[in-house]
Amino acid sequence: MIDRFEIRQRSEAREEALSSYAAKSGFSLGRERTETPDPIRTAFQRDRDRIIHTHAFRRLKHKTQVFIAPAGDHYVTRLTHTLEVSQIARTITRALNLNEDLTEAISLGHDLGHTPFGHIGEDMLDELYCGGFRHYEQSLRVVEKLEKDGTGLNLTKEVRDGIFGHSKGERPLFSPERILSESTYEAEVVRISDAIAYINHDIGDAVRAGVLAAADIPTSLTDVLGHTHSERVNTMVCDIVENSWAVTGKTEAGNPPVIRMSGRVGQATDALRNFMFEHVYNVQSQNRDAQNARRVVRALYGYLVRHEELLPPEYLGYSDETERRVVDFIAGMTDQYAMNLARDMGL
């Protein structure tokens, strides 16, 4: 009969064959609350499983990525985006001999705190709430505080730091100083994979919605990156693997190794992101659906702040501040739930 504890120990022993720069679960910086190790799963595997079984993870299937309440069945949701990020990040991690379990856990948890209506909902809550709102901070709040009836998931520090540090905004995807602030190289892989995923699947959604034609993408970019979704993803992933430290073995004197693209592909990737902001994201943020989404979030926030008694009972224990409770409630909503609740309240 197999000793269950030997299974985890064998998994931890296999991690010793990973890169010297990989995070090892047996040497994790630990959890806020001490726990007995799982007999079968490593610490990072356990974190991954906890994230998958959360309410917040399930709700991602009904949250907007870019296009609000689309009519078609093939538009990307937060859940399908999350799964694509995980797949891309795991591919890169495996090739660079880093810790795939850690990468997967961070990937699956990175958008748990995202609002309904995508970044439009995020921007509205940031405008309305005096404490400000950023989805990566809310994702961390979800795993530390909101899940499991207010006790949180008690994840390892490596996973929590990776969730908090994944966001890029409109900053360049690759910058020499960025890696210095990351807790792990696995977190950096997720940060980059997040952008690779959304740049490419959002092109498909924009074409599907008639906002963009494939021919609109400058040939100077498609000639470098590829003319189809799969070609572009493959180019970006292969270029990272071919140019990063784990394969080349090259590091600059006095500097830590970095995960990077070549200059040519990196510049084209950043240019494609800029193209998407100009021609898709900024355009979509001004259309009728976006304006209605802003109205719904604003109306719900104002009404619930005045009528806190309408909040689900569990939210009353998450904070002593009414506005914070309302933010937690709205941020957790799916698109359809938010619209239906506003309608039912006559807003």
C-alpha positions as a Python dict, from the first residue, in 0.01 Angstrom:
ca = {
    (1, 'M'): (0, 0, 0),
    (2, 'I'): (127, 347, -91),
    (3, 'D'): (186, 591, 192),
    (4, 'R'): (-20, 897, 96),
    (5, 'F'): (241, 1135, 233),
    (6, 'E'): (503, 980, 6),
    (7, 'I'): (306, 1103, -297),
    (8, 'R'): (347, 1470, -204),
    (9, 'Q'): (707, 1416, -103),
    (10, 'R'): (784, 1257, -439),
    (11, 'S'): (622, 1555, -614),
    (12, 'E'): (834, 1795, -410),
    (13, 'A'): (1144, 1589, -486),
    (14, 'R'): (1073, 1613, -859),
    (15, 'E'): (1069, 1989, -827),
    (16, 'E'): (1439, 1977, -743),
    (17, 'A'): (1499, 1908, -1111),
    (18, 'L'): (1342, 2241, -1204),
    (19, 'S'): (1546, 2550, -1283),
    (20, 'S'): (1734, 2703, -994),
    (21, 'Y'): (1515, 3010, -1050),
    (22, 'A'): (1190, 2816, -1016),
    (23, 'A'): (980, 2847, -700),
    (24, 'K'): (975, 2519, -509),
    (25, 'S'): (662, 2428, -317),
    (26, 'G'): (865, 2262, -43),
    (27, 'F'): (1034, 2597, 22),
    (28, 'S'): (724, 2814, -10),
    (29, 'L'): (712, 3135, 192),
    (30, 'G'): (402, 2986, 349),
    (31, 'R'): (48, 3080, 435),
    (32, 'E'): (-86, 3343, 674),
    (33, 'R'): (-237, 3064, 884),
    (34, 'T'): (-32, 2751, 942),
    (35, 'E'): (-182, 2432, 803),
    (36, 'T'): (-90, 2065, 806),
    (37, 'P'): (52, 1979, 463),
    (38, 'D'): (-175, 1784, 231),
    (39, 'P'): (-75, 1418, 207),
    (40, 'I'): (-100, 1406, -174),
    (41, 'R'): (-79, 1758, -315),
    (42, 'T'): (202, 2010, -296),
    (43, 'A'): (124, 2354, -153),
    (44, 'F'): (83, 2509, -500),
    (45, 'Q'): (-135, 2221, -625),
    (46, 'R'): (-356, 2269, -322),
    (47, 'D'): (-388, 2641, -397),
    (48, 'R'): (-488, 2569, -756),
    (49, 'D'): (-763, 2333, -641),
    (50, 'R'): (-895, 2580, -384),
    (51, 'I'): (-925, 2849, -651),
    (52, 'I'): (-1111, 2623, -894),
    (53, 'H'): (-1374, 2537, -634),
    (54, 'T'): (-1458, 2896, -541),
    (55, 'H'): (-1785, 3074, -614),
    (56, 'A'): (-1586, 3357, -772),
    (57, 'F'): (-1425, 3121, -1024),
    (58, 'R'): (-1762, 2981, -1132),
    (59, 'R'): (-1905, 3327, -1184),
    (60, 'L'): (-1633, 3410, -1437),
    (61, 'K'): (-1829, 3221, -1704),
    (62, 'H'): (-2093, 3497, -1704),
    (63, 'K'): (-1861, 3798, -1687),
    (64, 'T'): (-1771, 4011, -1987),
    (65, 'Q'): (-1423, 4019, -2135),
    (66, 'V'): (-1472, 4308, -2381),
    (67, 'F'): (-1810, 4276, -2553),
    (68, 'I'): (-2107, 4322, -2321),
    (69, 'A'): (-2396, 4071, -2344),
    (70, 'P'): (-2296, 3950, -2694),
    (71, 'A'): (-2553, 3761, -2899),
    (72, 'G'): (-2315, 3490, -3024),
    (73, 'D'): (-2201, 3178, -2840),
    (74, 'H'): (-1831, 3207, -2922),
    (75, 'Y'): (-1735, 3534, -2756),
    (76, 'V'): (-1469, 3518, -2488),
    (77, 'T'): (-1576, 3539, -2124),
    (78, 'R'): (-1360, 3592, -1817),
    (79, 'L'): (-1361, 3216, -1766),
    (80, 'T'): (-1248, 3122, -2115),
    (81, 'H'): (-989, 3402, -2098),
    (82, 'T'): (-861, 3260, -1769),
    (83, 'L'): (-829, 2912, -1919),
    (84, 'E'): (-641, 3049, -2220),
    (85, 'V'): (-402, 3238, -1992),
    (86, 'S'): (-342, 2919, -1797),
    (87, 'Q'): (-270, 2719, -2112),
    (88, 'I'): (-25, 2975, -2253),
    (89, 'A'): (147, 3026, -1919),
    (90, 'R'): (184, 2656, -1856),
    (91, 'T'): (337, 2604, -2200),
    (92, 'I'): (598, 2875, -2139),
    (93, 'T'): (663, 2758, -1784),
    (94, 'R'): (717, 2399, -1889),
    (95, 'A'): (957, 2503, -2164),
    (96, 'L'): (1154, 2724, -1924),
    (97, 'N'): (1162, 2450, -1657),
    (98, 'L'): (979, 2659, -1399),
    (99, 'N'): (705, 2545, -1160),
    (100, 'E'): (395, 2467, -1366),
    (101, 'D'): (173, 2416, -1060),
    (102, 'L'): (247, 2765, -931),
    (103, 'T'): (189, 2917, -1275),
    (104, 'E'): (-145, 2739, -1305),
    (105, 'A'): (-264, 2854, -964),
    (106, 'I'): (-178, 3219, -1034),
    (107, 'S'): (-337, 3201, -1379),
    (108, 'L'): (-663, 3058, -1253),
    (109, 'G'): (-689, 3315, -974),
    (110, 'H'): (-571, 3628, -1152),
    (111, 'D'): (-915, 3765, -1250),
    (112, 'L'): (-1133, 3643, -962),
    (113, 'G'): (-1201, 4001, -854),
    (114, 'H'): (-1296, 4136, -1195),
    (115, 'T'): (-1620, 4330, -1210),
    (116, 'P'): (-1922, 4278, -1433),
    (117, 'F'): (-1894, 4457, -1769),
    (118, 'G'): (-1516, 4416, -1784),
    (119, 'H'): (-1295, 4721, -1741),
    (120, 'I'): (-1597, 4948, -1774),
    (121, 'G'): (-1731, 4814, -1445),
    (122, 'E'): (-1386, 4842, -1292),
    (123, 'D'): (-1349, 5205, -1398),
    (124, 'M'): (-1694, 5293, -1263),
    (125, 'L'): (-1626, 5144, -919),
    (126, 'D'): (-1291, 5322, -914),
    (127, 'E'): (-1472, 5648, -984),
    (128, 'L'): (-1753, 5592, -731),
    (129, 'Y'): (-1568, 5442, -435),
    (130, 'C'): (-1353, 5683, -236),
    (131, 'G'): (-1098, 5410, -169),
    (132, 'G'): (-1052, 5344, -539),
    (133, 'F'): (-1093, 5012, -712),
    (134, 'R'): (-853, 4794, -909),
    (135, 'H'): (-949, 4445, -1014),
    (136, 'Y'): (-615, 4289, -917),
    (137, 'E'): (-653, 4423, -563),
    (138, 'Q'): (-1006, 4284, -555),
    (139, 'S'): (-881, 3945, -680),
    (140, 'L'): (-645, 3936, -384),
    (141, 'R'): (-929, 4042, -152),
    (142, 'V'): (-1143, 3758, -287),
    (143, 'V'): (-887, 3491, -198),
    (144, 'E'): (-780, 3652, 130),
    (145, 'K'): (-1115, 3765, 267),
    (146, 'L'): (-1435, 3707, 71),
    (147, 'E'): (-1434, 3337, -7),
    (148, 'K'): (-1522, 3065, 244),
    (149, 'D'): (-1765, 3282, 442),
    (150, 'G'): (-1511, 3553, 509),
    (151, 'T'): (-1215, 3335, 608),
    (152, 'G'): (-1047, 3337, 266),
    (153, 'L'): (-856, 3055, 100),
    (154, 'N'): (-531, 3094, 297),
    (155, 'L'): (-318, 3061, -16),
    (156, 'T'): (60, 3062, -24),
    (157, 'K'): (238, 3394, -48),
    (158, 'E'): (373, 3311, -394),
    (159, 'V'): (23, 3265, -538),
    (160, 'R'): (-117, 3573, -365),
    (161, 'D'): (171, 3790, -485),
    (162, 'G'): (130, 3658, -839),
    (163, 'I'): (-241, 3739, -842),
    (164, 'F'): (-176, 4090, -714),
    (165, 'G'): (104, 4162, -960),
    (166, 'H'): (-46, 4039, -1288),
    (167, 'S'): (-196, 4363, -1421),
    (168, 'K'): (-26, 4574, -1688),
    (169, 'G'): (-272, 4842, -1797),
    (170, 'E'): (-136, 5019, -2103),
    (171, 'R'): (227, 5001, -1991),
    (172, 'P'): (479, 4827, -2220),
    (173, 'L'): (457, 4451, -2189),
    (174, 'F'): (830, 4409, -2138),
    (175, 'S'): (1039, 4639, -1924),
    (176, 'P'): (1373, 4560, -1756),
    (177, 'E'): (1266, 4691, -1418),
    (178, 'R'): (940, 4499, -1403),
    (179, 'I'): (1088, 4159, -1325),
    (180, 'L'): (1271, 4302, -1026),
    (181, 'S'): (937, 4366, -855),
    (182, 'E'): (794, 4019, -918),
    (183, 'S'): (794, 3767, -637),
    (184, 'T'): (859, 3475, -874),
    (185, 'Y'): (944, 3413, -1237),
    (186, 'E'): (621, 3215, -1258),
    (187, 'A'): (430, 3535, -1176),
    (188, 'E'): (609, 3714, -1458),
    (189, 'V'): (512, 3438, -1701),
    (190, 'V'): (146, 3480, -1604),
    (191, 'R'): (165, 3858, -1646),
    (192, 'I'): (296, 3818, -1999),
    (193, 'S'): (62, 3530, -2085),
    (194, 'D'): (-238, 3738, -1978),
    (195, 'A'): (-154, 3994, -2246),
    (196, 'I'): (-78, 3732, -2512),
    (197, 'A'): (-417, 3573, -2448),
    (198, 'Y'): (-631, 3886, -2454),
    (199, 'I'): (-456, 4055, -2747),
    (200, 'N'): (-527, 3756, -2965),
    (201, 'H'): (-871, 3640, -2855),
    (202, 'D'): (-998, 4000, -2852),
    (203, 'I'): (-902, 4031, -3219),
    (204, 'G'): (-1127, 3734, -3293),
    (205, 'D'): (-1416, 3884, -3093),
    (206, 'A'): (-1373, 4224, -3260),
    (207, 'V'): (-1388, 4064, -3605),
    (208, 'R'): (-1690, 3857, -3497),
    (209, 'A'): (-1865, 4173, -3377),
    (210, 'G'): (-1789, 4365, -3695),
    (211, 'V'): (-1579, 4621, -3509),
    (212, 'L'): (-1263, 4517, -3688),
    (213, 'A'): (-1171, 4334, -4007),
    (214, 'A'): (-871, 4105, -4011),
    (215, 'A'): (-732, 4316, -4297),
    (216, 'D'): (-734, 4624, -4069),
    (217, 'I'): (-437, 4493, -3873),
    (218, 'P'): (-124, 4651, -4020),
    (219, 'T'): (74, 4413, -4237),
    (220, 'S'): (389, 4538, -4066),
    (221, 'L'): (259, 4353, -3758),
    (222, 'T'): (103, 4046, -3916),
    (223, 'D'): (415, 3985, -4124),
    (224, 'V'): (609, 3954, -3798),
    (225, 'L'): (353, 3789, -3571),
    (226, 'G'): (133, 3591, -3809),
    (227, 'H'): (-195, 3628, -3991),
    (228, 'T'): (-412, 3398, -3775),
    (229, 'H'): (-482, 3360, -3405),
    (230, 'S'): (-279, 3040, -3375),
    (231, 'E'): (13, 3180, -3574),
    (232, 'R'): (36, 3489, -3353),
    (233, 'V'): (15, 3298, -3025),
    (234, 'N'): (271, 3047, -3147),
    (235, 'T'): (508, 3324, -3259),
    (236, 'M'): (487, 3505, -2926),
    (237, 'V'): (524, 3192, -2712),
    (238, 'C'): (811, 3045, -2915),
    (239, 'D'): (991, 3379, -2919),
    (240, 'I'): (975, 3403, -2539),
    (241, 'V'): (1106, 3050, -2500),
    (242, 'E'): (1384, 3104, -2751),
    (243, 'N'): (1499, 3436, -2607),
    (244, 'S'): (1461, 3385, -2233),
    (245, 'W'): (1732, 3292, -1988),
    (246, 'A'): (1637, 2930, -1929),
    (247, 'V'): (1711, 2835, -2288),
    (248, 'T'): (1987, 3076, -2388),
    (249, 'G'): (2167, 3062, -2057),
    (250, 'K'): (2263, 3424, -2109),
    (251, 'T'): (2238, 3683, -1835),
    (252, 'E'): (2367, 4035, -1826),
    (253, 'A'): (2644, 4092, -1575),
    (254, 'G'): (2512, 4218, -1244),
    (255, 'N'): (2146, 4174, -1343),
    (256, 'P'): (1902, 3893, -1271),
    (257, 'P'): (1795, 3676, -1564),
    (258, 'V'): (1481, 3790, -1745),
    (259, 'I'): (1192, 3642, -1937),
    (260, 'R'): (1170, 3833, -2262),
    (261, 'M'): (1092, 3848, -2631),
    (262, 'S'): (1331, 3941, -2906),
    (263, 'G'): (1331, 4309, -2998),
    (264, 'R'): (1148, 4251, -3326),
    (265, 'V'): (865, 4036, -3188),
    (266, 'G'): (840, 4234, -2863),
    (267, 'Q'): (801, 4562, -3048),
    (268, 'A'): (539, 4412, -3279),
    (269, 'T'): (348, 4270, -2980),
    (270, 'D'): (344, 4606, -2802),
    (271, 'A'): (236, 4774, -3126),
    (272, 'L'): (-48, 4526, -3163),
    (273, 'R'): (-163, 4599, -2807),
    (274, 'N'): (-159, 4970, -2884),
    (275, 'F'): (-356, 4904, -3203),
    (276, 'M'): (-621, 4716, -3004),
    (277, 'F'): (-653, 4993, -2748),
    (278, 'E'): (-700, 5252, -3022),
    (279, 'H'): (-932, 5058, -3251),
    (280, 'V'): (-1122, 4825, -3016),
    (281, 'Y'): (-1098, 4885, -2642),
    (282, 'N'): (-1133, 5263, -2646),
    (283, 'V'): (-1406, 5243, -2912),
    (284, 'Q'): (-1606, 4980, -2723),
    (285, 'S'): (-1586, 5182, -2403),
    (286, 'Q'): (-1793, 5457, -2565),
    (287, 'N'): (-2074, 5262, -2732),
    (288, 'R'): (-2435, 5229, -2616),
    (289, 'D'): (-2382, 4903, -2426),
    (290, 'A'): (-2091, 5056, -2238),
    (291, 'Q'): (-2293, 5362, -2147),
    (292, 'N'): (-2573, 5141, -2017),
    (293, 'A'): (-2325, 4935, -1816),
    (294, 'R'): (-2194, 5252, -1652),
    (295, 'R'): (-2550, 5357, -1571),
    (296, 'V'): (-2625, 5017, -1413),
    (297, 'V'): (-2314, 5017, -1193),
    (298, 'R'): (-2367, 5378, -1088),
    (299, 'A'): (-2733, 5319, -1006),
    (300, 'L'): (-2666, 4999, -811),
    (301, 'Y'): (-2388, 5160, -611),
    (302, 'G'): (-2592, 5464, -514),
    (303, 'Y'): (-2904, 5267, -428),
    (304, 'L'): (-2728, 4996, -224),
    (305, 'V'): (-2526, 5250, -26),
    (306, 'R'): (-2858, 5408, 75),
    (307, 'H'): (-3024, 5070, 135),
    (308, 'E'): (-2758, 4854, 292),
    (309, 'E'): (-3026, 4622, 430),
    (310, 'L'): (-3066, 4484, 77),
    (311, 'L'): (-2716, 4339, 75),
    (312, 'P'): (-2691, 3960, 119),
    (313, 'P'): (-2624, 3886, 489),
    (314, 'E'): (-2275, 3749, 429),
    (315, 'Y'): (-2153, 4081, 292),
    (316, 'L'): (-2231, 4255, 619),
    (317, 'G'): (-1941, 4075, 782),
    (318, 'Y'): (-1676, 4158, 522),
    (319, 'S'): (-1617, 4518, 630),
    (320, 'D'): (-1728, 4781, 880),
    (321, 'E'): (-1769, 5029, 595),
    (322, 'T'): (-2095, 5037, 399),
    (323, 'E'): (-1932, 5150, 75),
    (324, 'R'): (-1673, 4871, 94),
    (325, 'R'): (-1950, 4612, 140),
    (326, 'V'): (-2136, 4748, -160),
    (327, 'V'): (-1821, 4740, -372),
    (328, 'D'): (-1759, 4377, -275),
    (329, 'F'): (-2115, 4286, -369),
    (330, 'I'): (-2116, 4464, -705),
    (331, 'A'): (-1768, 4345, -802),
    (332, 'G'): (-1880, 3986, -755),
    (333, 'M'): (-2184, 4018, -980),
    (334, 'T'): (-2209, 3868, -1325),
    (335, 'D'): (-2322, 4095, -1609),
    (336, 'Q'): (-2672, 3949, -1625),
    (337, 'Y'): (-2719, 3952, -1248),
    (338, 'A'): (-2627, 4320, -1231),
    (339, 'M'): (-2865, 4412, -1513),
    (340, 'N'): (-3150, 4204, -1367),
    (341, 'L'): (-3100, 4344, -1018),
    (342, 'A'): (-3104, 4701, -1148),
    (343, 'R'): (-3424, 4626, -1339),
    (344, 'D'): (-3591, 4459, -1040),
    (345, 'M'): (-3505, 4761, -824),
    (346, 'G'): (-3654, 4992, -1083),
    (347, 'L'): (-3320, 5163, -1150),
}
